[in-house]
């Protein structure tokens, strides 16, 4: 028996295990789509409850004045009228 014939005969039972069918190939994508759907519903619930807090992206270097999403403002920890005194 040639090597090619032996591989063909002995490999046939494992071929279906080694090569995923089309339905199995789509299964991970279906799971991701389902997870995204669950997460979107949960986020919608959080937004509807009024407990959602959006993120502000700081677009400049850290300092007494910063840019946040294209607008310029004061550092979030700096209070107006506060004068730092050395202790």
C-alpha positions in Angstrom: 0.0 0.0 0.0 1.4 3.4 -0.9 1.7 6.2 1.6 -0.9 8.3 -0.3 -3.4 5.4 -0.1 -2.7 4.9 3.6 -3.2 8.5 4.4 -6.4 8.6 2.4 -7.8 5.5 4.1 -6.8 6.2 7.6 -7.4 10.0 7.4 -11.0 9.7 6.1 -12.6 9.3 9.6 -10.8 12.3 10.9 -11.5 14.5 7.9 -14.8 15.8 9.3 -13.2 16.6 12.6 -10.2 18.4 11.1 -12.2 20.4 8.5 -15.0 22.5 10.1 -18.3 22.5 8.2 -19.8 25.8 7.1 -22.2 25.9 10.1 -19.4 25.5 12.6 -17.3 28.1 10.9 -20.1 30.7 11.5 -20.7 29.7 15.1 -18.1 32.1 16.7 -19.4 35.0 14.7 -23.0 34.2 15.9 -21.7 34.1 19.5 -20.0 37.5 19.1 -23.1 39.0 17.6 -25.2 37.7 20.5 -22.8 39.0 23.0 -22.8 42.5 21.4 -26.6 42.4 21.4 -26.7 41.6 25.1 -24.1 44.4 25.9 -26.0 47.0 23.8 -29.2 46.2 25.6 -27.5 46.5 29.0 -26.0 49.9 28.0 -29.4 51.1 26.8 -30.8 50.1 30.2 -28.0 52.0 32.0 -28.6 55.1 29.8 -32.4 55.0 30.3 -31.9 54.8 34.1 -29.8 57.9 34.0 -26.7 56.3 35.4 -24.5 56.5 32.3 -21.5 58.8 32.5 -19.7 59.7 29.3 -16.0 59.9 29.1 -14.2 63.1 28.3 -11.0 62.6 26.3 -8.1 64.9 27.3 -6.4 65.9 24.0 -3.5 68.0 25.4 -0.6 67.6 27.8 -1.3 67.5 31.5 -1.1 71.0 33.1 -3.1 73.8 34.7 -5.0 74.2 31.4 -6.1 71.3 29.3 -8.0 70.6 26.1 -10.9 68.3 26.4 -12.4 67.0 23.2 -11.2 70.1 21.3 -12.3 72.7 23.9 -9.9 74.4 26.2 -10.5 74.5 29.9 -8.9 74.5 33.4 -7.5 71.4 35.0 -10.3 69.4 36.6 -8.7 69.5 40.0 -8.1 73.2 40.0 -10.7 75.2 42.0 -11.6 78.7 41.1 -10.3 81.3 43.6 -8.1 78.8 45.4 -4.7 80.2 46.3 -2.1 77.6 47.2 -0.2 78.6 50.3 3.1 76.9 51.2 2.8 75.2 54.5 
